[in-house]
Amino acid sequence: MAEQHQSVRVTRSAKKRSAAAASLVHDDGDRPSSKNKRRVVLGELPNLSNVVSSGVDPKKPKRVTKTKKLQKVVPATASTTTTEATGDEHSESLNREPAALDDPQMCVPYVSDIYAYLQEIEADPNRRPLPDYMEKVQKDITAGMRGILVDWLVEVAEEYRLLSDTLFLTISFIDRFLSMKTLDRQSLQLLGVSSMLIASKYEEIGPPHVEDFCYITDNTYTMEEVVKMESEVLKSLKFELGNPTIKTFVRRFINVAQESNKPPPNLHLEFLSYYLAELSLLDYHCVKFLPSLVAASVIFLARFIVKPKVFPWTLTLQNHSRYTPPDLKQCVLIIHDLYLSRRGESYQASRRKYKQHKFKSVAIMPSPPEIPTHYFGDIRQ
């Protein structure tokens, strides 16, 4: 009997030692949960794997892009990035400031301070392209060549399903680089893909690889050439990549403009604003305007196209954007001509994109040929 009790004690002790040893192993980071769920890496989460690159080798690992699920993690008002994928900009309608007044992650108490800071740094001469760099710096490149490059990059962004912020940041890098370095026309496309590679690394969760950008140019450039140009761009920009873009401010001003449209939001106004912002990238003459001014002009024009008989600017928009209608007139008229194809008629990538039903076909919305002069008058208090 004594031997039996001793055996039981030994068995219990052995079990305790075994359990203690197991706990030490699991405490190193491999402890299973109470429901025996396995640990997964970020890329395996089902809500992050719904966007896959197209036009690339199907044997390559699938890439993922930011999705609507992550909007609660990174407040759009606190950075210059967005969390929607190109082709799914409807997700931004869920991220409006008025609808999130009780959400501390939306930074409502200090969102005005954030955008005041962004408007301050956008005007920094060290972060701005020269307004006349084609005339002062470039000798072999014209405004038309730049337009063709931007039009092609819109198609590349669509092909690889890149965020629209990636596209806007890419064009910013190109203009800033061309303001400092003389480039021959044979290297212009190389500059474009290298700038998009940098912007993708900055904005995307799963950016395309270098060989993807070589492939999209029909292997006109080698991987070594793309990487070398990438290095030159980064050095020229002094690694200052986080500039606010037109899209940064458009997102903010749409939130303000939609206050009178809730619920539901006016999706035509939203998609039309994104379309006009993308059109502005095509015209070299918009480079001289600050991104926030272009964004305000986009909202002004979008509201006019949607409701031509209603005064397109409001005191609320004026207070948030810090621009009056006379400030916007020149930029609005340029973008209006782009919309009506009186400028840049040969650039079709953005027009094809926004003719799609998922964007409410805003590219074919009718617009009056002229904007009444009195719409550019000061708003009466």
C-alpha positions as CSV (number, residue, x, y, z in Angstrom):
1,M,0.0,0.0,0.0
2,A,2.8,2.4,0.9
3,E,4.5,1.6,-2.4
4,Q,1.2,2.4,-4.2
5,H,0.9,5.8,-2.5
6,Q,4.5,6.5,-3.3
7,S,3.9,5.6,-7.0
8,V,0.9,8.0,-7.1
9,R,3.0,10.8,-5.6
10,V,5.7,10.2,-8.1
11,T,3.2,10.2,-11.0
12,R,1.7,13.5,-9.8
13,S,5.2,15.1,-9.4
14,A,6.1,14.0,-12.8
15,K,3.0,15.5,-14.2
16,K,3.7,18.8,-12.4
17,R,7.3,18.9,-13.7
18,S,6.0,18.1,-17.2
19,A,3.5,20.9,-17.0
20,A,6.1,23.4,-15.7
21,A,8.5,22.5,-18.5
22,A,5.7,22.9,-21.1
23,S,4.9,26.3,-19.7
24,L,8.5,27.4,-20.0
25,V,8.4,26.4,-23.7
26,H,5.2,28.2,-24.4
27,D,6.2,31.4,-22.5
28,D,8.8,32.0,-25.2
29,G,6.1,33.2,-27.5
30,D,4.5,29.9,-28.7
31,R,1.8,29.5,-26.0
32,P,-1.5,28.5,-27.6
33,S,-4.6,30.4,-26.8
34,S,-7.4,28.9,-24.7
35,K,-9.2,27.9,-27.9
36,N,-6.1,26.4,-29.5
37,K,-6.0,28.9,-32.3
38,R,-2.7,29.1,-34.2
39,R,-0.8,32.3,-34.4
40,V,-0.9,33.9,-37.9
41,V,1.2,36.5,-39.6
42,L,-0.3,39.8,-40.8
43,G,-0.4,38.6,-44.4
44,E,-2.5,35.5,-43.5
45,L,-5.4,37.5,-42.1
46,P,-8.4,37.0,-44.4
47,N,-9.4,40.7,-44.4
48,L,-6.0,41.7,-45.8
49,S,-5.7,39.4,-48.8
50,N,-8.5,40.6,-51.0
51,V,-6.4,42.6,-53.4
52,V,-3.9,40.9,-55.6
53,S,-1.7,42.5,-58.3
54,S,-2.6,41.8,-61.9
55,G,-0.4,41.5,-64.9
56,V,2.4,39.9,-63.0
57,D,3.7,36.3,-62.7
58,P,1.0,34.2,-61.0
59,K,3.7,32.1,-59.4
60,K,4.9,35.1,-57.3
61,P,3.5,35.5,-53.8
62,K,0.2,37.4,-53.7
63,R,0.5,41.0,-52.5
64,V,-1.9,42.7,-50.2
65,T,-2.9,46.2,-49.9
66,K,-4.4,48.3,-47.1
67,T,-8.1,47.7,-46.6
68,K,-11.0,49.3,-45.0
69,K,-10.4,47.2,-41.8
70,L,-7.2,49.2,-41.1
71,Q,-8.9,52.6,-41.1
72,K,-9.6,52.3,-37.4
73,V,-5.9,51.7,-36.7
74,V,-4.4,54.6,-38.6
75,P,-6.5,57.7,-38.6
76,A,-6.6,59.3,-42.0
77,T,-6.6,62.8,-40.4
78,A,-3.3,62.1,-38.7
79,S,-1.1,61.3,-41.7
80,T,-0.7,62.0,-45.4
81,T,-1.6,58.5,-46.3
82,T,-4.9,56.8,-46.9
83,T,-6.2,53.3,-46.4
84,E,-8.2,52.7,-49.5
85,A,-7.2,50.8,-52.5
86,T,-7.6,52.3,-56.0
87,G,-10.8,50.9,-57.3
88,D,-12.4,50.8,-53.8
89,E,-12.6,54.5,-52.9
90,H,-16.1,54.0,-51.6
91,S,-14.4,52.9,-48.4
92,E,-13.5,56.5,-47.7
93,S,-17.2,57.4,-47.3
94,L,-17.0,55.4,-44.1
95,N,-14.2,57.6,-42.8
96,R,-15.8,61.0,-42.6
97,E,-15.2,63.3,-39.8
98,P,-18.9,64.2,-39.0
99,A,-19.8,60.5,-38.7
100,A,-16.9,59.8,-36.3
101,L,-17.3,62.6,-33.8
102,D,-17.2,60.1,-30.9
103,D,-14.3,58.2,-32.2
104,P,-11.0,59.3,-30.5
105,Q,-8.9,57.7,-33.3
106,M,-10.4,60.1,-35.8
107,C,-8.5,63.0,-34.0
108,V,-11.5,65.3,-34.2
109,P,-10.3,67.6,-31.3
110,Y,-7.2,68.5,-33.1
111,V,-7.8,67.7,-36.8
112,S,-7.7,71.5,-37.6
113,D,-4.2,71.8,-36.0
114,I,-3.0,68.8,-38.1
115,Y,-4.2,70.3,-41.4
116,A,-2.8,73.7,-40.4
117,Y,0.5,72.0,-40.0
118,L,0.2,70.2,-43.3
119,Q,-0.5,73.5,-45.0
120,E,2.5,75.0,-43.4
121,I,4.9,72.3,-44.6
122,E,3.4,72.1,-48.1
123,A,4.6,75.6,-48.6
124,D,8.2,74.8,-47.6
125,P,10.4,75.7,-50.6
126,N,12.6,72.7,-49.9
127,R,9.6,70.4,-50.4
128,R,8.1,72.2,-53.4
129,P,8.9,71.8,-57.1
130,L,9.8,74.9,-59.0
131,P,6.8,76.3,-60.7
132,D,8.7,76.8,-64.0
133,Y,11.3,74.0,-63.9
134,M,10.6,73.1,-67.5
135,E,11.8,76.5,-68.6
136,K,14.7,76.9,-66.1
137,V,16.1,73.4,-65.6
138,Q,15.0,71.0,-68.3
139,K,16.4,71.2,-71.9
140,D,15.2,67.9,-73.5
141,I,11.8,67.4,-71.7
142,T,8.6,69.2,-72.4
143,A,5.3,69.6,-70.6
144,G,3.7,67.3,-73.1
145,M,6.2,64.6,-72.4
146,R,5.5,64.9,-68.7
147,G,1.7,64.6,-69.4
148,I,2.3,61.4,-71.4
149,L,4.3,60.0,-68.5
150,V,1.7,60.8,-65.9
151,D,-1.1,59.4,-68.1
152,W,1.0,56.1,-68.4
153,L,1.6,56.0,-64.7
154,V,-2.1,56.1,-64.0
155,E,-2.4,52.9,-66.1
156,V,0.5,51.4,-64.1
157,A,-1.2,52.2,-60.8
158,E,-4.3,50.5,-62.1
159,E,-2.4,47.5,-63.3
160,Y,-0.8,46.8,-60.0
161,R,-3.8,48.1,-58.0
162,L,-1.8,50.7,-56.1
163,L,-3.3,53.2,-53.7
164,S,-4.2,56.5,-55.3
165,D,-2.0,58.1,-52.7
166,T,0.9,56.2,-54.2
167,L,0.2,57.8,-57.6
168,F,0.0,61.3,-56.2
169,L,3.2,60.9,-54.2
170,T,4.9,59.5,-57.3
171,I,4.1,62.6,-59.4
172,S,5.3,64.8,-56.5
173,F,8.7,63.0,-56.5
174,I,9.0,63.4,-60.3
175,D,8.3,67.1,-60.2
176,R,10.7,67.7,-57.3
177,F,13.4,65.7,-59.0
178,L,13.0,67.5,-62.3
179,S,13.3,70.8,-60.5
180,M,16.8,69.9,-59.5
181,K,18.3,67.6,-62.1
182,T,18.5,67.9,-65.8
183,L,17.2,64.7,-67.5
184,D,17.2,63.4,-71.1
185,R,13.9,62.2,-72.6
186,Q,15.2,58.6,-72.8
187,S,15.4,58.5,-69.0
188,L,12.0,60.1,-68.3
189,Q,10.2,56.7,-68.1
190,L,12.9,55.4,-65.9
191,L,12.4,58.3,-63.5
192,G,8.7,57.5,-63.5
193,V,9.0,53.8,-62.5
194,S,11.7,54.5,-60.0
195,S,9.6,57.2,-58.4
196,M,6.6,54.9,-58.2
197,L,8.8,52.2,-56.7
198,I,9.8,54.6,-53.9
199,A,6.2,55.8,-53.4
200,S,5.0,52.2,-53.3
201,K,7.5,51.4,-50.6
202,Y,6.3,54.4,-48.6
203,E,2.6,53.8,-49.0
204,E,1.9,50.2,-49.8
205,I,1.8,47.2,-47.4
206,G,2.9,44.9,-50.3
207,P,4.7,47.1,-52.9
208,P,5.5,45.6,-56.4
209,H,9.1,44.3,-56.8
210,V,11.8,46.0,-58.9
211,E,11.3,43.3,-61.6
212,D,7.6,44.2,-61.8
213,F,8.5,47.8,-62.8
214,C,11.0,46.4,-65.3
215,Y,8.3,44.2,-66.8
216,I,5.8,47.0,-67.1
217,T,8.3,48.9,-69.3
218,D,8.7,45.8,-71.5
219,N,12.2,45.4,-70.0
220,T,13.4,48.7,-71.5
221,Y,15.4,49.2,-68.3
222,T,17.4,46.7,-66.2
223,M,16.9,46.1,-62.5
224,E,20.3,47.8,-61.9
225,E,19.2,50.9,-63.8
226,V,15.9,51.2,-61.8
227,V,17.7,50.8,-58.5
228,K,20.4,53.3,-59.5
229,M,17.7,55.9,-60.4
230,E,15.9,55.1,-57.2
231,S,19.1,56.0,-55.3
232,E,19.5,59.2,-57.3
233,V,15.9,60.3,-56.6
234,L,16.2,59.6,-52.8
235,K,19.5,61.5,-52.6
236,S,18.0,64.5,-54.5
237,L,15.0,64.6,-52.3
238,K,17.2,64.2,-49.2
239,F,14.9,61.3,-48.2
240,E,12.1,63.8,-47.4
241,L,9.3,61.7,-48.7
242,G,6.3,62.5,-46.4
243,N,4.9,65.5,-48.1
244,P,1.1,66.2,-48.2
245,T,-0.3,65.8,-51.6
246,I,-3.5,67.0,-53.4
247,K,-5.2,63.8,-52.3
248,T,-4.4,64.5,-48.6
249,F,-6.4,67.7,-48.7
250,V,-9.1,66.5,-51.0
251,R,-9.9,63.8,-48.5
252,R,-10.3,66.5,-45.8
253,F,-12.3,69.0,-47.8
254,I,-14.7,66.2,-49.0
255,N,-15.4,65.5,-45.3
256,V,-16.4,69.2,-44.9
257,A,-18.4,69.4,-48.1
258,Q,-20.4,66.3,-47.2
259,E,-21.6,67.6,-43.9
260,S,-24.8,68.8,-45.7
261,N,-25.2,65.4,-47.4
262,K,-25.5,63.0,-44.5
263,P,-27.0,60.5,-44.7
264,P,-26.4,59.2,-47.3
265,P,-23.2,60.7,-48.6
266,N,-23.1,62.1,-52.2
267,L,-20.9,59.5,-53.9
268,H,-21.1,61.4,-57.2
269,L,-19.5,64.4,-55.5
270,E,-16.9,62.1,-53.9
271,F,-15.8,60.2,-57.0
272,L,-15.9,63.4,-59.1
273,S,-13.6,65.1,-56.7
274,Y,-11.1,62.2,-57.0
275,Y,-11.4,62.3,-60.7
276,L,-10.7,66.0,-61.0
277,A,-7.8,65.7,-58.6
278,E,-6.3,63.0,-60.8
279,L,-6.8,65.2,-63.9
280,S,-4.9,68.0,-62.3
281,L,-1.8,65.8,-62.2
282,L,-1.7,65.7,-66.0
283,D,-1.3,69.5,-66.5
284,Y,2.1,71.0,-65.9
285,H,0.5,74.4,-65.2
286,C,-1.0,73.0,-62.0
287,V,2.5,72.4,-60.5
288,K,2.7,76.1,-59.5
289,F,-0.3,75.7,-57.2
290,L,0.0,74.4,-53.6
291,P,-1.7,71.0,-53.2
292,S,-4.2,72.4,-50.8
293,L,-5.2,75.1,-53.3
294,V,-5.7,72.5,-56.1
295,A,-7.7,70.3,-53.6
296,A,-10.0,73.3,-52.8
297,S,-10.4,74.0,-56.5
298,V,-11.3,70.4,-57.1
299,I,-14.1,70.6,-54.5
300,F,-15.3,74.0,-55.9
301,L,-15.6,72.5,-59.4
302,A,-17.1,69.2,-58.3
303,R,-19.9,71.0,-56.4
304,F,-20.5,73.2,-59.5
305,I,-20.7,70.2,-61.9
306,V,-23.1,68.4,-59.5
307,K,-25.3,71.4,-58.9
308,P,-24.5,74.1,-61.5
309,K,-27.2,76.6,-60.2
310,V,-26.0,76.5,-56.6
311,F,-23.2,78.7,-55.4
312,P,-20.3,76.2,-55.1
313,W,-18.4,77.6,-52.2
314,T,-19.5,78.0,-48.6
315,L,-18.2,79.8,-45.5
316,T,-17.5,76.5,-43.9
317,L,-15.3,75.3,-46.8
318,Q,-13.6,78.7,-46.8
319,N,-12.8,78.5,-43.1
320,H,-11.4,75.0,-43.4
321,S,-9.5,75.4,-46.6
322,R,-8.4,79.1,-46.0
323,Y,-9.2,79.9,-49.6
324,T,-11.7,82.3,-51.1
325,P,-13.3,81.9,-54.5
326,P,-11.0,84.6,-56.1
327,D,-8.0,82.5,-54.8
328,L,-9.3,79.5,-56.7
329,K,-10.3,81.0,-60.0
330,Q,-7.2,80.3,-62.1
331,C,-6.8,76.7,-61.0
332,V,-10.6,76.0,-61.3
333,L,-10.6,77.2,-64.9
334,I,-7.6,75.0,-65.8
335,I,-9.2,71.8,-64.3
336,H,-12.5,72.7,-65.9
337,D,-10.9,72.8,-69.3
338,L,-9.3,69.4,-68.5
339,Y,-12.6,68.0,-67.6
340,L,-14.2,69.2,-70.8
341,S,-11.1,67.9,-72.8
342,R,-10.3,71.4,-73.9
343,R,-6.9,70.7,-72.5
344,G,-5.0,67.4,-72.5
345,E,-7.5,65.7,-74.8
346,S,-5.0,62.9,-75.7
347,Y,-4.6,61.8,-72.0
348,Q,-7.3,59.1,-71.6
349,A,-6.2,56.8,-68.8
350,S,-8.0,58.7,-66.0
351,R,-11.0,59.2,-68.2
352,R,-11.3,55.5,-68.9
353,K,-10.9,54.7,-65.3
354,Y,-13.6,57.0,-64.1
355,K,-16.1,56.0,-66.8
356,Q,-16.5,52.7,-64.9
357,H,-19.7,52.0,-63.1
358,K,-17.9,51.5,-59.8
359,F,-17.0,55.2,-59.9
360,K,-20.5,56.2,-60.9
361,S,-19.3,57.1,-64.4
362,V,-18.4,60.6,-63.2
363,A,-16.1,61.1,-66.2
364,I,-19.1,61.5,-68.4
365,M,-21.2,63.7,-66.2
366,P,-22.4,66.8,-68.1
367,S,-21.0,70.2,-67.2
368,P,-21.9,73.7,-68.3
369,P,-19.2,75.0,-70.7
370,E,-18.6,78.1,-68.7
371,I,-18.6,78.9,-64.9
372,P,-20.5,82.1,-64.1
373,T,-18.2,84.9,-63.2
374,H,-20.0,85.9,-60.1
375,Y,-19.2,82.4,-58.6
376,F,-15.7,83.7,-58.1
377,G,-16.8,86.7,-56.1
378,D,-16.2,86.9,-52.3
379,I,-18.7,85.2,-50.1
380,R,-20.8,87.7,-48.1
381,Q,-20.8,87.1,-44.4
